[in-house]
């Protein structure tokens, strides 16, 4: 396929996902939109994923494999963006999957409205299927940043994968992911929303997000917690700087627990913009403290 005929470049970072990779790739090679390229970034995976990629590439030459040493999700996505040739870019995590007509409907809506971004709905798949739908009901085009954020439920849902983005727009605004951190979507999504010429919502198509136990963002390391608060602080400051109001209900910060002899005795909850609540055993209110969250230069856990 000629590079200039590619409508969507689908970027798939791959790291130790042999259990889920085939389902992801099947959903991509069977897309009703045929003018696609599927850029799989082997991020130094240590399992059987490379063999699975090579087998699929033999079946479908639209699959491109890029090998790199392990650098993390952000570096893999950035590598994919730099190697993409499509008019639009889609981001799919390798343990997830999409509806068969997912990219066709997003692309057609984006072209119809000449939009930098097209957004679809999504399901969250855990041990029990539980929907976290945006409840999109109509195809609508928005240009105001506050409305774009509201319709995609930012900052509560900062997900980058339920959308496609015009590649020239990403390059123009240098929208690459910050490397070496987790919760990168919080940095990235609000900037894409702000700088885009518009966003079109597309109902009745779904990205299927699999919540995997033990994934990087579910690990409770101290670095992950610091990354979360730094990313959240950057996002909220950006929204404040650009006068983007928080129109979706938002509990800021992750729930943290204070333990005694290894037993959780107190839960700490943060609410935007400056409220911290301490609850004994997670449900008995102890104290509520107001704090200047956006001026907390350390982004520390209160």
HELIX and SHEET records of a PDB file:
HELIX    1   1 UNK A    3  UNK A    5  5                                   3    
HELIX    2   2 UNK A   21  UNK A   29  1                                   9    
HELIX    3   3 UNK A   49  UNK A   59  1                                  11    
HELIX    4   4 UNK A   73  UNK A   83  1                                  11    
HELIX    5   5 UNK A  102  UNK A  113  1                                  12    
HELIX    6   6 UNK A  145  UNK A  151  1                                   7    
HELIX    7   7 UNK A  167  UNK A  172  1                                   6    
HELIX    8   8 UNK A  184  UNK A  195  1                                  12    
HELIX    9   9 UNK A  216  UNK A  218  5                                   3    
HELIX   10  10 UNK A  222  UNK A  241  1                                  20    
HELIX   11  11 UNK A  293  UNK A  295  5                                   3    
SHEET    1   A 7 UNK A  63  UNK A  68  0                                        
SHEET    2   A 7 UNK A  36  UNK A  43  1                                        
SHEET    3   A 7 UNK A   8  UNK A  14  1                                        
SHEET    4   A 7 UNK A  88  UNK A  91  1                                        
SHEET    5   A 7 UNK A 163  UNK A 166 -1                                        
SHEET    6   A 7 UNK A 117  UNK A 125 -1                                        
SHEET    7   A 7 UNK A 129  UNK A 131 -1                                        
SHEET    1   B 8 UNK A  63  UNK A  68  0                                        
SHEET    2   B 8 UNK A  36  UNK A  43  1                                        
SHEET    3   B 8 UNK A   8  UNK A  14  1                                        
SHEET    4   B 8 UNK A  88  UNK A  91  1                                        
SHEET    5   B 8 UNK A 163  UNK A 166 -1                                        
SHEET    6   B 8 UNK A 117  UNK A 125 -1                                        
SHEET    7   B 8 UNK A 199  UNK A 210  1                                        
SHEET    8   B 8 UNK A  97  UNK A  98 -1                                        
SHEET    1   C 8 UNK A  63  UNK A  68  0                                        
SHEET    2   C 8 UNK A  36  UNK A  43  1                                        
SHEET    3   C 8 UNK A   8  UNK A  14  1                                        
SHEET    4   C 8 UNK A  88  UNK A  91  1                                        
SHEET    5   C 8 UNK A 163  UNK A 166 -1                                        
SHEET    6   C 8 UNK A 117  UNK A 125 -1                                        
SHEET    7   C 8 UNK A 199  UNK A 210  1                                        
SHEET    8   C 8 UNK A 140  UNK A 142 -1                                        
SHEET    1   D 4 UNK A 256  UNK A 260  0                                        
SHEET    2   D 4 UNK A 263  UNK A 271 -1                                        
SHEET    3   D 4 UNK A 275  UNK A 280 -1                                        
SHEET    4   D 4 UNK A 284  UNK A 290 -1                                        
END                                                                             
